[in-house]
Amino acid sequence: MYPGLSEPPPPGTAMLPPGTFAGVTVFITGGGTGLGRAMAAEFARCGAAVGIASRDAGHRERGVAEVRAVGGGAVGVPCDVRDPEAIRAAFDTVEGALGPVTVLVNNAAANFPVAAADLSPNGWRAVTDIVLDGTFLCSHELHRRCTDRTSPGAILNILATQAFTGGPGMAHAAAAKAGVGNLTKSLAVEWAPDGIRVNALAPGLFPHEEMREDLKALRGDAPEAVDARRQPALRTGRRHEVGWAATYLCSPFASFLTGHTLVIDGGNHLRRDFVMPPVTPIGEQVARRG
């Protein structure tokens, strides 16, 4: 029996010194669900106040509750990342309640499985408008505010490893995430003189209760066992591991790190066989999920 990669320390274990983000306000899009909520909790544990931005009121409430449960201050704000005016209003609300925002996590996303031949123009835009345009618009707003105040800032963009490999059945999401990866590098160079760092994080499989229904269906009756057999690490990721990575990348301890994408997936995106398994056409895969 192979042991695989070891388990991380338990949730709630401090990775950074206490108070690393004391006096800092963090704005997280999509911060009320899944990995967004996990990142919000870890920022709060490090002393940050957190703005939870989402179009869904229930998601905002859950995100705020999780931050407060670990002793942090939080406020939920409605925000459509496709709308510059809505973004500006959301930042105003968070800053009015918690103080100037200097850290932004672009986590809001949209995706759904579909063969590219069946993907409509509206379906394409539904994903790219949120993932790519939304990332730029939110980043632009943080840059404007930080430069107006002459204060440093940090931006973290959440990618997916399909941005590097392509994403059959997810062409819209893979292309949008690839665009965000490229944008990360461009903004890192342009905005470093302004004191603003821009990095990215590409998580692998981190099971959580808010996963898409089609992914839940693929995981079967014993998801941890099923998923672990597919991972070189022989385990899946733990949500707080993403939170630790996010807090480090945005922390003063990474002050010389910008334009970097950190992959945290236990090596899962790398080629694992001399001979790859037989191909199942994407159309058949999508039909089975339906």
Phi, psi and omega per residue, in radians:
M1 nan 2.185 3.101
Y2 -1.453 2.439 -3.070
P3 -1.388 -0.450 -3.052
G4 1.247 -3.028 3.134
L5 -1.309 2.513 -3.071
S6 -1.185 2.754 3.065
E7 -1.253 2.620 3.089
P8 -1.337 2.953 2.953
P9 -0.990 2.772 -3.034
P10 -1.215 2.811 3.073
P11 -0.960 2.495 -3.135
G12 1.646 -0.217 3.082
T13 -1.222 2.320 -3.121
A14 -1.344 2.301 3.036
M15 -1.757 -0.675 3.126
L16 -1.806 2.799 3.121
P17 -1.033 2.569 3.101
P18 -0.976 2.424 3.098
G19 1.383 0.217 3.139
T20 -0.952 -0.652 -3.124
F21 -1.909 0.399 3.112
A22 -1.041 2.290 -3.131
G23 1.405 0.055 -3.119
V24 -1.790 2.414 3.031
T25 -1.884 2.238 -3.116
V26 -1.939 2.351 3.120
F27 -1.947 2.065 -3.097
I28 -2.080 2.039 3.043
T29 -1.395 2.466 -3.046
G30 1.090 0.589 -3.019
G31 -1.481 0.054 -3.078
G32 -1.779 -0.012 -3.095
T33 -2.380 2.738 2.945
G34 0.842 -2.225 -3.089
L35 -1.209 -0.518 3.084
G36 -1.064 -0.758 3.141
R37 -1.200 -0.641 3.096
A38 -1.113 -0.722 3.107
M39 -1.152 -0.713 3.129
A40 -1.018 -0.744 -3.128
A41 -1.112 -0.712 -3.112
E42 -1.230 -0.660 3.050
F43 -1.061 -0.730 -3.141
A44 -1.119 -0.707 3.112
R45 -1.066 -0.473 3.127
C46 -1.571 0.118 3.035
G47 1.819 -0.037 -3.094
A48 -1.358 2.642 2.848
A49 -1.594 2.502 -2.962
V50 -2.231 2.238 2.975
G51 -1.644 2.135 -3.128
I52 -1.746 1.918 -3.087
A53 -1.839 2.238 -3.141
S54 -2.860 2.675 3.036
R55 -1.357 -0.316 -3.040
D56 -1.736 2.106 -3.097
A57 -1.081 -0.694 3.123
G58 -1.097 -0.705 3.099
H59 -1.107 -0.745 3.123
R60 -1.054 -0.749 -3.123
E61 -1.093 -0.727 -3.131
R62 -1.189 -0.666 3.108
G63 -1.131 -0.789 3.122
V64 -1.089 -0.739 -3.130
A65 -1.083 -0.694 -3.129
E66 -1.174 -0.706 3.108
V67 -1.104 -0.787 -3.118
R68 -1.183 -0.505 -3.140
A69 -1.145 -0.442 3.110
V70 -1.757 0.216 3.034
G71 1.609 0.207 -3.117
G72 -1.690 2.833 3.021
G73 -1.622 2.482 -3.070
A74 -2.655 2.727 2.997
V75 -2.502 2.449 3.078
G76 -1.722 2.420 -3.134
V77 -2.345 2.378 3.014
P78 -1.213 2.434 -3.133
C79 -2.772 2.211 2.987
D80 -1.809 1.903 -3.022
V81 -1.219 -0.080 3.074
R82 -1.491 -0.143 -2.990
D83 -2.062 1.913 -3.110
P84 -0.995 -0.649 -3.135
E85 -1.190 -0.681 3.099
A86 -1.139 -0.666 3.099
I87 -1.107 -0.816 3.136
R88 -1.043 -0.746 -3.139
A89 -1.148 -0.679 3.137
A90 -1.145 -0.764 3.080
F91 -1.064 -0.735 3.131
D92 -1.037 -0.755 -3.122
T93 -1.132 -0.798 -3.141
V94 -1.111 -0.770 -3.120
E95 -1.177 -0.606 3.095
G96 -1.122 -0.561 -3.100
A97 -1.600 -0.600 -2.953
L98 -2.133 -0.241 -3.093
G99 1.905 3.005 -3.053
P100 -0.987 2.332 3.094
V101 -1.421 2.206 3.075
T102 -2.158 -0.125 3.093
V103 -2.229 2.277 3.122
L104 -2.163 2.282 3.015
V105 -1.997 1.964 3.124
N106 -1.522 1.561 -3.044
N107 -1.920 -0.286 -3.110
A108 -1.021 2.390 -3.079
A109 -2.608 2.904 3.041
A110 -2.590 2.425 3.063
N111 -2.875 2.721 3.048
F112 -2.808 2.526 -3.086
P113 -1.308 2.308 3.107
V114 -2.845 2.442 3.028
A115 -1.174 2.433 -3.078
A116 -0.985 -0.612 -3.137
A117 -1.147 -0.385 -3.127
D118 -1.794 0.062 -3.075
L119 -1.451 2.104 -3.134
S120 -1.401 2.783 3.049
P121 -0.979 -0.680 3.111
N122 -1.166 -0.671 3.096
G123 -1.126 -0.707 3.078
W124 -1.045 -0.873 -3.095
R125 -1.171 -0.548 -3.140
A126 -1.031 -0.558 3.139
V127 -1.575 -0.874 -3.061
T128 -1.161 -0.564 3.127
D129 -1.112 -0.661 3.141
I130 -1.392 -0.886 -2.989
V131 -1.250 -0.905 -3.051
L132 -1.549 -0.969 -3.125
D133 -1.102 -0.747 -3.125
G134 -1.081 -0.681 3.107
T135 -1.093 -0.778 3.133
F136 -1.144 -0.785 -3.071
L137 -1.117 -0.747 3.108
C138 -1.165 -0.719 3.126
S139 -1.110 -0.719 3.125
H140 -1.058 -0.692 -3.138
E141 -1.182 -0.743 3.111
L142 -1.107 -0.755 3.138
H143 -1.022 -0.788 -3.129
R144 -1.042 -0.790 -3.102
R145 -1.180 -0.757 -3.126
C146 -1.157 -0.731 -3.135
T147 -1.217 -0.599 3.067
D148 -1.081 -0.598 -3.122
R149 -1.631 -0.098 -3.016
T150 0.929 0.849 3.130
S151 -2.084 2.641 3.091
P152 -1.227 2.859 3.114
G153 -2.683 2.889 3.096
A154 -2.456 2.360 3.117
I155 -2.119 2.340 3.065
L156 -2.162 2.092 3.114
N157 -1.751 2.318 -3.134
I158 -1.646 2.069 -3.133
L159 -1.793 -2.928 2.993
A160 -2.512 2.575 -3.060
T161 -1.132 -0.314 3.065
Q162 -1.151 -0.244 3.040
A163 -1.118 -0.441 -3.137
F164 -1.616 -0.558 -2.957
T165 -1.828 -0.207 -2.884
G166 1.531 2.803 -3.092
G167 -2.428 1.383 3.100
P168 -0.962 2.283 -3.052
G169 1.489 -0.138 3.131
M170 -2.440 0.734 -3.050
A171 -1.023 -0.683 -3.122
H172 -1.127 -0.831 -3.106
A173 -1.214 -0.728 -3.128
A174 -1.116 -0.744 3.139
A175 -1.158 -0.711 3.134
A176 -1.137 -0.761 3.124
K177 -1.152 -0.641 3.073
A178 -1.092 -0.682 3.072
G179 -1.087 -0.697 3.106
V180 -1.138 -0.660 3.098
G181 -1.078 -0.732 3.107
N182 -1.197 -0.715 3.104
L183 -1.049 -0.683 3.107
T184 -0.944 -0.789 -3.118
K185 -1.202 -0.734 -3.131
S186 -1.115 -0.825 -3.111
L187 -1.187 -0.577 3.122
A188 -1.029 -0.730 -3.139
V189 -1.270 -0.791 -3.090
E190 -1.149 -0.648 -2.961
W191 -1.766 -0.081 3.085
A192 -1.022 -0.734 3.106
P193 -1.073 -0.385 3.116
D194 -1.519 -0.021 3.130
G195 1.483 0.310 -3.101
I196 -1.990 2.115 3.100
R197 -1.626 2.560 3.141
V198 -2.361 2.010 3.119
N199 -2.253 3.053 -3.133
A200 -2.407 2.726 3.135
L201 -2.300 2.241 -3.129
A202 -2.041 1.692 -3.124
P203 -1.385 2.662 2.980
G204 -1.590 -2.351 -3.069
L205 -1.575 1.995 3.115
F206 -2.205 1.536 -3.058
P207 -0.995 2.430 3.073
H208 -2.717 2.897 -2.983
E209 -1.192 -0.321 -3.082
E210 -1.740 0.271 3.088
M211 -1.054 2.687 3.079
R212 -0.995 2.565 -3.074
E213 -1.075 -0.617 -3.130
D214 -1.179 -0.570 3.086
L215 -1.268 -0.675 3.076
K216 -1.042 -0.714 -3.118
A217 -1.118 -0.639 -3.136
L218 -1.206 -0.398 -3.007
R219 -1.401 -0.298 3.026
G220 1.416 -2.942 -3.049
D221 -1.358 -0.446 3.134
A222 -2.153 1.313 -2.941
P223 -1.011 -0.716 -3.107
E224 -1.114 -0.771 3.141
A225 -1.169 -0.759 -3.132
V226 -1.106 -0.850 -3.090
D227 -1.193 -0.661 -3.091
A228 -1.070 -0.633 -3.131
R229 -1.164 -0.336 -3.126
R230 -1.604 -0.085 -3.042
Q231 -1.851 2.348 3.012
P232 -0.980 -0.543 -3.138
A233 -1.289 -0.210 -3.053
L234 1.056 0.411 2.982
R235 -2.762 2.842 3.037
T236 -1.650 3.044 -3.126
G237 -1.381 2.728 3.045
R238 -1.824 2.350 -2.994
R239 -0.962 -0.647 -3.102
H240 -1.194 -0.319 3.048
E241 -1.148 -0.655 3.053
V242 -1.144 -0.696 3.105
G243 -1.063 -0.735 3.108
W244 -1.088 -0.777 -3.131
A245 -1.095 -0.731 -3.119
A246 -1.123 -0.775 -3.112
T247 -1.148 -0.679 3.106
Y248 -1.075 -0.851 -3.060
L249 -1.086 -0.477 -3.132
C250 -1.694 0.003 -3.007
S251 -1.565 2.891 3.049
P252 -1.088 -0.353 3.134
F253 -1.277 -0.161 3.072
A254 -2.023 0.563 -2.985
S255 -1.197 -0.269 3.094
F256 -1.852 0.198 -3.082
L257 -1.878 2.015 3.092
T258 -2.661 2.612 -3.101
G259 1.361 0.268 -3.048
H260 -1.851 2.525 2.980
T261 -1.980 2.096 3.112
L262 -1.695 2.116 3.084
V263 -1.639 2.216 3.128
I264 -2.226 1.526 -3.052
D265 -2.564 0.281 3.117
G266 1.092 0.430 3.131
G267 1.398 0.208 -2.994
N268 -1.205 -0.442 -3.087
H269 -1.436 -0.114 -3.082
L270 -1.523 2.654 -3.137
R271 -1.088 2.352 -2.985
R272 -2.089 -0.106 -3.092
D273 -2.336 2.610 2.994
F274 -1.128 -0.715 3.126
V275 -2.100 2.164 -3.081
M276 -1.329 2.730 -3.122
P277 -1.201 2.857 3.120
P278 -0.988 2.602 -3.114
V279 -1.454 2.327 2.938
T280 -1.907 2.052 -3.104
P281 -0.919 2.488 -3.077
I282 -1.024 -0.662 3.126
G283 -1.009 -0.684 3.111
E284 -1.206 -0.699 3.122
Q285 -1.098 -0.790 3.138
V286 -1.118 -0.699 3.135
A287 -1.093 -0.681 3.134
R288 -1.150 -0.651 3.137
R289 -1.162 -0.575 -3.133
G290 -1.241 nan nan
